Structure formats: structure tokens, C-alpha cells
């Protein structure tokens, strides 16, 4: 099976130098335009596609990201995997700014986002997909990312629950303390619905969460703000790029035929088509 890897990220990961033979590609989808043009090229001979989640100028706030168009566009150009990065706050003492968390679960606290391609519109796939979401992240891809981070001596946690809020505001102190008490590990504004849609598309989805701050739950630490997020994010983005460059050829070396078929079968078997009478 031919492997092509979509990379969704932001600052430091839309750097054209990460790709060889990089070129922009404009695409359209049944759900509108993605956040920006796709940048197609290769990493270590592996076909890859870069997409800036918020646009290359970071001009699209989280609620307005066209997540459906982003995921559909990457599927449309042949991606089998999505490996993504996301800045996040830590909700637990043992996950420190500057470290990476390889996510394995999420909690959805968004309010305004469409989470399915199967919306009954004219160009949507037929039926209603009741997609199982017990294991939302690809364990095989996630393991490779974790192993690469450890080999590079980059601080990394295997497994973590991301709590996604609507944004664009940060959490109140009361909200942050509540989320901390729930046992969630990280907080951001973009994992949902991206991970849900990737599963509906039958893609192997893995996420590196880049910890930048402690949100607002710790009384002895400055509450999250854009300045302290961006200061730490530059280091995180550099580390994430190192992990990607090491992991992508390893992903491509493996046989994904059964894994991808299983993901696609999961979509088919959980889609209820309209009855004909």
C-alpha cells in the first residue's frame, strides 16, 4: 500500500524547508476551501502534505477553522495518515512546558462545531455515521512518534487526554481547576472535531500535543496568556519537527494494509443508510 502522510500544524511546521520539492496545491472540497493551500512534497522520499490549521498567517480562530474541508482535502489528495501538532496547556503537575504529549483520548467541551461529514447535505456521503470513538488515536502511529521522541531525548509522555474548549478565550481559573480535577492532562482548542473527522475519513490519526503553559489552575504559576505560550512554543515546534523528520520514514517502512482496511471497514459498518421501502 502506498503511504502518504498529511501534517497539520502551525508555526514552525509550515516551514517549506521541511519538505523537499515542495509546491503549493490549491484544492476545493464539498465542504469549502481548507484553511490554506496544501504544500506537497517529500520527507526522506515519503510523499507528504503540509497544511496550516489556522492558515499560514494564523488568521482563522479555532471556531472558524474549516476542519471538515481540511481533513477532506488531505484525504482527497491521497493521504493515509494524519500526523498533527497542537499547542496546549498542561492540566497536571507532571506534564511540563516544553514537553510533548502523545495523545490517546479526548474530552469535548466545544459548543459550535460540526463533527461529521455525514450531514445530509447534497454532496455529503450517504447515511449517518455513528462512529465509535473509544480509541480515537492510531496506536501504531502514536507509538512510532513516542519512540522517536525518546530516541531523540525529547521530553515526551506516552498517552494523555486532551480537553478541547471552544475558544478563542482561555479558561477561567474556576474552569481550569475543574478540568484539572477531572484528570484531563492537556487543554487546547483544536483537537475536536479534527480527530473525529479523521476517523470518519478512515485515516490513521496521531497527535503531538506541545505543552506551553499550565493554563490557570496552579496558584503559584502565571496564568496562560499569548506571550508565555509563544515563548515556549518555538522550542516545542523545533522538537516536534525533529520527531517528524525521524518518524515519517519509519511510518512508511511499515505495512499498513490491514490497519487502514480496518479503519475504513469501521466507517462502513457504522454508517446507517436510508431505508428503501
C-alpha positions in Angstrom: 0.0 0.0 0.0 1.3 3.5 -0.9 1.7 5.7 2.1 1.2 9.5 2.1 1.3 11.5 5.3 -0.6 14.7 6.0 0.9 17.0 8.5 -1.4 19.6 10.2 0.3 22.2 12.3 1.1 25.8 12.7 4.2 27.9 13.3 7.4 26.0 12.6 5.6 23.2 10.9 4.5 25.1 7.8 8.2 25.8 7.1 8.8 24.9 3.5 12.3 23.7 4.3 10.8 20.6 6.0 9.8 19.3 2.5 11.9 18.5 -0.5 10.5 19.5 -3.9 7.7 21.4 -2.1 5.0 23.0 -4.2 1.6 24.7 -3.3 -1.5 22.9 -4.4 -4.9 24.6 -4.3 -7.8 22.3 -3.6 -11.6 22.6 -3.1 -13.9 20.2 -1.3 -17.6 19.6 -0.9 -17.2 21.5 2.5 -15.5 24.5 1.1 -11.8 25.5 1.0 -9.3 24.2 3.6 -7.5 26.7 5.8 -4.8 27.3 3.2 -3.3 25.8 0.1 -1.7 22.5 0.6 2.1 22.2 0.4 3.0 18.9 -1.2 6.5 17.4 -1.3 8.6 14.7 0.3 10.4 13.9 3.6 13.1 11.3 3.2 11.4 10.2 0.0 8.0 9.8 1.6 5.1 11.8 0.0 3.9 14.3 2.5 1.4 17.2 2.6 1.6 20.2 4.9 -1.5 22.2 6.0 -1.5 25.2 8.4 -4.6 24.6 10.6 -5.2 28.3 11.1 -3.8 29.5 7.8 -0.2 30.4 7.3 -0.8 33.8 8.7 -2.7 32.3 11.7 -5.7 34.4 10.7 -8.5 31.9 11.5 -9.7 31.5 15.0 -10.4 28.0 16.3 -14.2 28.0 16.0 -13.9 29.2 12.3 -11.3 26.6 11.2 -12.9 24.6 8.4 -12.0 21.2 10.0 -14.1 19.3 7.5 -12.5 20.8 4.5 -9.0 20.4 6.0 -9.4 16.6 6.6 -11.4 16.0 3.4 -8.7 17.8 1.3 -5.9 15.7 2.8 -7.9 12.5 2.2 -8.8 13.7 -1.3 -5.1 14.1 -2.3 -4.4 10.5 -1.1 -3.2 10.8 2.5 -3.4 7.6 4.5 -2.1 9.2 7.8 -2.6 12.5 9.6 0.2 13.4 12.0 -0.6 16.7 13.7 0.7 19.1 16.3 -1.2 21.3 18.6 -0.2 23.8 21.3 -1.8 23.1 24.7 -1.8 23.9 28.3 -0.9 21.3 31.0 -3.6 20.4 33.5 -1.4 18.1 35.5 1.8 18.7 37.6 3.9 16.0 35.8 3.4 17.5 32.3 5.7 20.4 32.0 6.0 23.3 29.5 8.4 22.3 26.7 7.4 18.7 26.7 5.3 16.7 24.2 2.3 14.6 25.0 1.3 11.8 22.5 -2.5 11.9 22.9 -4.7 8.8 23.3 -8.0 10.3 24.5 -10.1 13.5 24.4 -12.9 15.3 26.2 -15.1 17.5 24.1 -16.1 20.9 25.6 -16.7 22.6 22.3 -20.2 24.1 21.5 -20.4 25.3 17.9 -18.7 22.7 15.7 -20.0 20.2 13.1 -18.4 16.9 13.9 -19.4 14.7 10.9 -19.1 14.6 7.1 -22.5 12.8 7.0 -24.7 15.8 7.5 -27.4 15.0 4.9 -26.2 17.8 2.5 -26.2 17.4 -1.3 -22.5 16.5 -1.5 -22.2 14.6 1.7 -21.6 10.8 1.9 -25.0 9.0 2.2 -26.4 7.9 5.5 -25.5 8.7 9.2 -22.2 7.6 10.6 -22.3 6.7 14.3 -18.5 6.5 14.5 -17.1 4.6 17.5 -14.7 6.8 19.4 -13.4 4.7 22.3 -9.9 4.6 20.8 -9.7 7.8 18.7 -6.0 8.0 18.0 -4.0 5.5 15.9 -1.9 3.4 18.4 0.6 2.3 15.8 1.4 5.8 14.6 1.4 7.2 18.1 3.9 4.5 19.3 6.3 5.5 16.5 6.1 9.2 17.4 6.8 8.3 21.1 9.7 6.0 20.3 11.3 8.7 18.1 10.9 11.4 20.7 12.6 9.2 23.3 15.4 8.3 21.0 16.0 12.0 20.4 16.0 12.6 24.2 13.0 14.9 23.9 10.7 15.0 27.0 7.6 13.1 25.9 4.6 11.4 27.6 3.0 8.3 26.1 -0.7 8.8 26.4 -2.8 11.7 27.5 -6.3 13.1 27.5 -6.9 16.4 25.7 -9.8 18.5 26.8 -10.8 20.8 23.9 -12.6 24.0 24.6 -14.4 26.3 22.2 -12.1 29.3 22.5 -10.8 31.7 21.5 -10.7 32.8 25.1 -8.6 30.9 27.7 -10.3 29.2 30.6 -11.3 30.9 33.8 -9.5 29.9 37.0 -12.6 28.0 38.1 -12.9 26.1 34.8 -9.2 25.3 34.8 -9.4 23.9 38.3 -12.4 21.8 37.4 -10.7 20.4 34.3 -7.6 19.6 36.4 -9.9 17.7 38.9 -11.4 15.6 36.1 -7.9 14.2 35.4 -7.6 15.5 31.9 -3.9 16.0 31.0 -4.0 18.9 28.5 -6.2 21.6 27.2 -6.5 23.2 23.7 -9.0 24.5 21.2 -8.5 22.3 18.1 -8.3 18.5 18.7 -12.1 18.2 18.4 -13.5 17.8 15.8 -10.3 17.1 13.9 -9.7 13.7 15.4 -13.4 12.7 14.9 -13.4 13.7 11.3 -10.1 11.9 10.7 -11.7 8.7 12.0 -14.7 9.2 9.7 -12.3 9.6 6.8 -10.6 6.2 7.7 -7.3 7.9 8.3 -4.5 6.9 10.8 -4.5 10.0 13.1 -1.9 10.8 15.7 -1.3 14.0 17.6 1.7 15.5 19.3 0.5 18.0 21.9 3.1 20.6 22.6 2.8 21.9 26.2 3.4 25.6 26.5 1.9 26.6 30.0 -0.1 25.4 33.0 -3.4 27.0 31.9 -4.8 28.7 35.0 -5.2 26.1 37.7 -1.9 26.5 39.5 -1.8 29.2 42.1 2.0 29.6 42.0 2.3 30.0 38.2 1.3 32.9 35.9 -2.0 32.2 34.2 -1.9 31.4 30.5 -1.5 34.3 28.0 -0.4 34.6 24.4 3.1 35.9 25.4 4.1 32.9 27.5 2.5 30.4 25.0 4.5 31.7 22.1 7.8 31.9 24.1 7.6 28.1 24.8 6.0 27.1 21.5 9.1 28.0 19.5 11.2 25.3 21.3 8.3 22.9 21.1 7.9 23.4 17.4 11.6 22.7 16.8 11.4 19.5 18.8 8.2 18.4 17.0 9.9 18.9 13.7 12.8 16.7 14.7 10.4 14.0 15.8 8.5 14.2 12.4 11.7 14.0 10.4 12.7 10.9 12.2 9.2 9.2 12.4 8.0 9.7 8.9 10.4 7.3 7.1 9.7 4.8 9.8 6.0 5.0 9.3 6.4 4.5 5.6 8.5 1.4 6.1 5.7 -0.5 7.8 2.9 -2.4 6.2 -0.4 -0.5 6.9 -2.7 -2.5 4.7 -4.7 -4.3 7.5 -4.7 -1.2 9.7 -6.1 1.1 7.1 -8.6 -1.5 5.9 -9.8 -1.9 9.5 -10.3 1.8 9.8 -12.2 2.0 6.6 -14.4 -1.0 7.5 -15.2 0.7 10.8 -16.7 3.6 8.9 -18.7 1.4 6.6 -20.0 -0.9 9.3 -21.2 2.1 11.5 -22.9 4.0 8.7 -26.7 3.6 8.6 -28.0 4.1 5.1 -31.5 5.4 4.4 -34.0 2.5 4.1 -35.8 2.0 0.8 -39.4 0.9 1.1 
